[in-house]
Amino acid sequence: MSPAPAARAFPWAAAMGAGFGLLRLAPDAFWRMTPRELAAAVSALVPPEHLLPPEAGRLSRPGLEALMARFPDSSR
């Protein structure tokens, strides 16, 4: 069994920049929000594709080939 992919750290700098700079939230309002609530508030002003790193939504050819090798199709 192969190891699970490494989890990425939460992007605190970007979240605080969006909360304080873009949304102009007070610190107590920002820290009471869940990441999902913050994402929803920010998405009203900024399209989601502008918030994600370019590689986050795309699967590269080598990545596809690795998945195909790991999980081959079979008719059995």
Buried (B, 14 or more C-beta within 10 A) or exposed (E): EEEEEEEEEEBEEEBBEBBBEEBEBEEEEBEEBEEEEBBEBBEEEEEEEEBEEEEEEEEEEEEEEEEEEEEEEEEE
